[in-house]
Amino acid sequence: FLSGITFVTFGLAITAVPISGVFCVENCIEYPYLDALSHFPKDYYWMFFAIVLIMTYLVFNVAVHSYASIQDKIFSRIGLAFAILSSNVLLLCYFIQFTVIPTSLAQGETEGIALITQYNPHGIFIALEELGYILMSFSFLFIAFVFSGKDLIQRFIRWIFISAFILTIISLSWIVIQFGLLRDYRFEIIVISIDWLVLMINGILTGIVFKRALKKEIRH
């Protein structure tokens, strides 16, 4: 389920092409982004699925903690802690976006909208997404060590989780060095792509590992 909901969310998010910032080609929304209501709900559909994705990701981390051996519980606990932090940030970010922004614009309550709308490439929404997915990559780093088996699948899982964390840190460092405070959507798009690809791939691979562990437990 984790892989499937991530795939659907990714697909919908790609269709919500940025209409502001550095990636906008034409018909761009400019500050103070008051034309955003005309793009509701099309540009917000993916957030509904993203909320389900984030809750599924949290459940996944609970499952990893249950699967972890006694000696690996410390890693699964830390990973779960980062997953909880990430989920809190992202759920708040997405829920506020599609409940507050359209309603406020429809009511003509535009004060402060520019700071929190998703169309602001350096606004609160983008900052919260960056934070949430950075925290998610930290959870990947720690739960990677739960899959400490020597078989090929567990080695792949471990390598993918750790690689995702490394790529996130390298990407953030490179973007900051290149663009400083004016990151725009650049790092946000990169870190989301990394984390969601990991969830799609390792969602399947960990499912195989969990299924094997369950069969082994039933036999005993």
Number of C-alpha atoms within 10 A of each C-alpha: 14 22 22 14 20 26 18 14 21 19 12 19 18 11 12 14 12 20 19 21 17 12 14 12 11 8 8 15 17 15 13 16 19 18 13 19 15 11 12 13 12 11 21 19 16 20 20 14 17 23 19 16 25 22 17 18 24 22 16 20 22 18 14 23 22 13 18 20 14 11 9 17 18 17 20 29 20 17 27 26 17 24 28 23 16 26 23 15 18 25 22 13 22 20 14 15 18 19 10 13 21 23 13 14 18 10 8 10 12 14 10 9 21 19 17 20 24 26 25 24 22 19 16 16 22 23 17 20 23 23 18 24 24 22 22 28 29 25 27 28 24 23 27 24 23 24 24 15 12 9 9 9 16 21 15 18 27 22 15 20 23 21 18 21 23 15 16 22 16 12 16 20 13 13 18 14 11 11 11 11 10 12 18 21 20 17 20 20 13 16 26 20 14 17 21 21 18 21 25 18 17 21 20 16 16 19 15 14 15 14 11 12 12 12 10 10 9 8 6 5
